[in-house]
Amino acid sequence: MDLLLAVIDTLHRFSTIWACMNGMQVIVVALDKAQQVWKTRGIQSRPLLSLLLEFDAGRYLSTVSRERITADITMFTSALQPATEHPDVVPDVLPEILLLAGDLDQDSPSLLANSLWMKYRKSAEWAWKVWDNTVASLRQVPVMTSDEAGRRACALRYGVFLWHVDQHLAMGLDSEVLRWFLGPGRNEVAALNSEAWDVLIVVLLHLSVHGALKTTTILQGLVYPAWHQAASAEHSSPTIEIFLRSANDVCRRLLLSDDISDNLPPADLFELQCIRTRRQDVYCGFHFPMLASSIPVLICLENNNIISEELRADSTSLRHSMSHNQGFRQGAYRNLDAIREAFELSLHRLDASNGILHKRIVAGLRMLLHDMDVNEELSEWPTVTSLLSPWKIAATMVQMQLILREMGQELRDMTNLSAHANLDRLILMLFNHSMTSEEAFYVGEMAKGVDAVVAGKFINNGLRCITERVLESTSAERSPSHTFQQAGELLRVLIYISEPLRDNMTLPMLETSAQEEFIQALLSKLVLIEVLVTSNDSAADENDLTPDMVLFLRLLQFEMGFRGEWTSRMKDAMANIVSYLFKIMVHITSINSTSILYPLILDTLYYIYDEIPTDTKATHYDPFRNYPDMLPENLPPGLPMEHRKQLISLLPLLPYPSAASQMVHSHRDARGNMVYGTPVVNRAWEWIENLGEPAVCDSKEADKEREEKERLESKYTVKNSGSLSLEVFGSHLTGDGVLRTSPLNGDHQRQNQLLGFEDGLSVENLFKRDWRETRVELDTGITGRSREEADQESGHSVLPKSEKRSTPRGSPAPSSVSRSSARVTGGSVRQSPQGSYHRNSSSTISDIIDVDTTQAVTSKRSANKRKASTTAAASDDEIEIIEGPVPTRASKKPKTANGKPKTAL
């Protein structure tokens, strides 16, 4: 069995190598044959079956073989733990386990394990209670045996006993032990004394060597809780120090020690190989993030002054040894995301004011990922080639992300000048290095997610480095194109850094000095490009300059995307840049109409024209101030029509619009003659103004307005106080006014009465006005009731008879409102055979009302018509209009068929 276990451990330990050698299928077939041989001998090995299924992974074995293996596992599980509806009850105290300490028989551990399995195999918790009673017995071993060698012999006896118990379990003892550690066992192991810990460590090592306990279970159940408890301790306690010392000892023996000892496992080379195999599970798979998250806890423990200096030094030594361990380093590089998340989470949980602990955590990460002195300060960086090495560039990205976040917290303190200097030194060191596109991508990735202050540092220092590259490209000593293209790699880094800031709308402000120097350098470069472009007339030469021109436009657009102050130098430089860009665009388009530079330059010009601020010192607003000074006829004749239209749109001299054509400024001289002046300039922006809210007129203004109306004999006045005089448009006063909309929308008759006595321009449309004028209201009561009574019953209000009205003046233009006013107000309430409500009634506005005749007719027909109110006090100079039929010159009764009168509908 020991030989089989050694073979299984070796195959499992070097599984990656077997997979690279494409030998997994051969190994799986051999393991399947070995399993069948052991099965014929009556031996079932749980580790062999587990390894066989792990290596196969559903790829190499046939379906029949896989089903056979599954059936074997099921049968093996049922034999060790038979299913039953009445499980056995295991007592909480098993005294036979304590008696094992004094039994020196070599077969006693196996016999005890067999007897317990026979009694309680139908119980699901018998293994958990066996472990609980074993730990309680181990606490009594130092009391029962004072000899150190006797204690270790007793501990090995208990280790053998537990290994036999593991063999009687279908799923093994490991899961039950881990559940106990994370449950009630946490407090029990924390209360053990140093002698009991010596005994327990021997048992744990023995079980780990023989595969009964995983190394990850011991670390998760004992070591990590001890570190967390010591790191968060606020009071000194002997039990905490004993727990921490024992946990460090177990961790060192399981993960770091390769020594063979006669007193403790591993005792020989076989056991040492078993320890190394179990150790491999810690550095890969699911468990490594837990180990990575425990490293910052160790650093916090080292800085906890409650713990003794000896234990803090021991923890520091343990962490350093783990950081330089080859297996741990390989696991860290395979799980860089886990490393980054663990350290970021630890910094997030710490108090921001604890800057010393922050620096030590960052230094711990640097030690973990690089071979360097732990006391090295952040300002003393290694060479850039080591930082951007292709073998460690991913680890460098994780390290730099954490460092930049830690620097961002330090930069919040404006008095921390060393933090600003360290960050500037780091950024300049990175940007002064000639980076490839891959290195630029990684530098941009490591700076993503940093604070706005750190990002602003990167962008401002990056612009300064780009400025240096651009100025170097303008000299003739070096290759201008190659030097200028190096600025593109730096631009790629800045784009990667600023991308998340653009999404969050948190772009930093650019420094004025960096921005001015950058624009001036771009202007110097553009002057050289313009000379080269305009001096060549072939498309081949234009293609040679395309990369530099595209990079120039990218640099200019990147800078325009940030907020900054527009100084006078910036405005002058940008005005020159747009002038040169327009010349280059016109020249390139005349040579090659399909050039890629044309749309790029055109879009850039559109953006710049919108972004350049107006000149506050100018007397009037001129939107074409920065536009090119060129006439449309001076454009090259061979331009495509679409390009010509787009270029003309950038010129200030546009075709004269139809809105201002044939319009001139005019005025009248002393004799009253019209004098025509200069044409009207098409400045639509000057035709718009906001006069604000209407001014509140006082009594003097109201009196003045009334006097003006009387002087002009007009009902309306016009205030010619706009920015453009109404005389410019040849307007004059007509005396007409727009009638206000009546609130009586439902009463058409009253609207006719109100609008009939006033001339003016109505805002009603033709259909609405016709509807209002042609509606007739029929009264239901016609048997002698007055119109006032009928109106009151129908719910309509009427005008009082005593209301005084003046006769309206005749309108100079015929109006349907004027014609309808007399027709509506002169109608009778009662139906008349003369058809007074008919549209062809003889009553018109041109008829003169004869007051005397009206009174006479009224007195004769008082029985059928309304009488004028005699109670109203009317003056002599006012006329009271009495409703009734108006006599006409030819008022004849219409003839009807059968002698019956027709009623108006």
Secondary structure by P-SEA (a helix, b strand, c coil): caaaaaaaaaaaaaaaaaaaacaaaaaaaaaaaaaaaaaaaccccaaaaaaaaaaaccccccaaaaaaaaaaaaaaaaaacccccbbbbbccccccccccccccccaaaaaaaaaaaaaccccccaaaaaaaaaaaaaaacccccccaaaaaaaaaaaaaaaaaaaaaccccaaaaaaaaaaccaaaaaaaccaaaaaaaaaaaaaaaaaccccaaaaaaccaaaaaaaaaacccccaaaaaaaaaaaaaaaaaccccccccccccccaaaaaaaaaaaaaaaccccaaaaaaaaaaaaaaaacccccaaaaaaaaaaaaaaaacaaaaaaaaacaaaaaaaaaaaaaaccccaaaaaaaaaaaaaaaccccccccccccccccccccccccaaaaaaaaaaaaaaaaaaaccccaaaaaaaaaaaaaaaaaccccaaaaaaaaaaaccccaaaaaaaaaaaaaaaaaaaaaaacccccaaaaaaaaaaaaaaaaaaaaaaaaacccccccaaaaaaaaaaaaaaaaaaaaaaaacccaaaaaaaaaaaaaaaaaaaaaaabbbbbcaaaaaaaaaaaaaaaaaaaaaaaacccccaaaaaaaaaaaaaaccccccccccccccccccccccccccccccaaaaaaaaaaccccccccccccbbbbbbccccbbbbccccccccccccccccccccccaaaaaaaaaaaaaacccccccccccccccccccccccbbbbccccccccaaaaaaaaccccccccccaaaaaaaaabbbbbcccccccaaaaaaaacccccccccccccccccccccccccaaaaaaaccccccccccccccccccccccccaaaaaaaaaaaccccccccccccccccbbbbbbcccccccccccccccccccccc
